[in-house]
């Protein structure tokens, strides 16, 4: 029977789940075992998305992977739906936080910095507004956990909003994650309305995390530009240290990036591609350091994009100019006003050699003859487009530059290089719409929500989002363990191209274990057939994984 490499975090996941949700004698599969099955199914995204959940475990060693007497037919959509309802009723954020806390303690995670990122996940189907969806009532011995206001869990509104999937035709919900800085391990999650903006969600998330996280708080929060506005910064004042990108919509930010001279920048000591110019500033009443960053690679890309935008603008405006020149105006003032208004729409060009041409009109429609009197005059514009070199040079000067702001002004050891590295870790995830796609592409796969079992209830959508985030946690933690083991032993593994690497992706490891066979002799588990490559990989995985392969 084929099965994927087992996850070392499964026992913790089951123990926490069953402890919090409880187990019942009549259940053939506990809630914790179902959660483990869902996470295993998520990790099976290479060949089977979650909408095939009931078929995924057919002909797989479910008793070996999940628990004694757990048969594939027990892992069906009906049981899956009930467990998702149970997770929602308990409180998905509370349960995820408890799992994250146990994980952080078990694996000695040092959270020096926290990164906050958000994404939108599109779904197909129609959804009722939260207030219209029926919320079941529960008895006093219910497993439903109430919040501080003794209110039931709040349903999100799956609706239209800004789509990072470029699918404005589909409804969506948002998923915001607070992760460890270096590795992106999720510690806190927030499922929100489809039209909720990051600038509203991120400050709420930081506040909730700081209130509920029982371990030592991060020294630093790294957030994208959505965090950087006067209201949000005033909310925190000096209570946290933060790094954020300054939106270039701010006039002072535009002026800095456009007017600084190249000689004002100093080269990075870690990466020759970057250079910095530090400026002390005050915004929202907070003293802060603005680091104007210049990237030579980004400058090349920005200049190419600028040239393309100039060419596109010229083509569009030339066509509009022809339309303007064909219009007739009743007086010179109207023609001149129309030309002035048109010039205001130009981004990279100017009107040159503007003339107002007078056109006589006669009473007879045919070609006028000598002596015919003019009945009236009309006026037309005549001009050409030229490049606005001043504006273009300003954009060229701005190319490759952006601003990072921080209130870390009293820690000289947190240099511009350090601040850039922290933000780059977040930016790489933002650029690829990660961490939700960091190795776990199933979390954004539209097929993930294709089954009706996930479409008929917003509660199940919310619970499923929590399961996906826990699968991401397992994925990154396992990858972290593997890379640490390779580093400690100064070893490497072959990547997809057969070249040695000390930082393999867990996705590649999954591919290496796509065909593993468990051998039964007289209905007793006897042995597992492994290749030399698989045996080598297992040496660097934890002892929990070895148990699945009879290696310990």
Helices and strands as residue ranges (DSSP letters): H 10-21, H 31-43, G 50-52, H 53-56, H 62-65, G 72-74, H 77-90, H 92-106, E 113-123, G 130-132, E 171-180, E 186-192, H 198-212, E 220-223, G 225-227, H 230-236, E 242-245, H 251-259, G 262-264, E 266-267, E 274-283, E 286-295, H 296-325, H 332-344, E 349-362, E 374-387, H 389-398, E 401-406, H 416-431, G 441-444, G 446-449, H 452-455, H 458-488, E 493-494, E 500-501, H 506-512, E 517-521, E 524-529, H 532-538, H 543-548
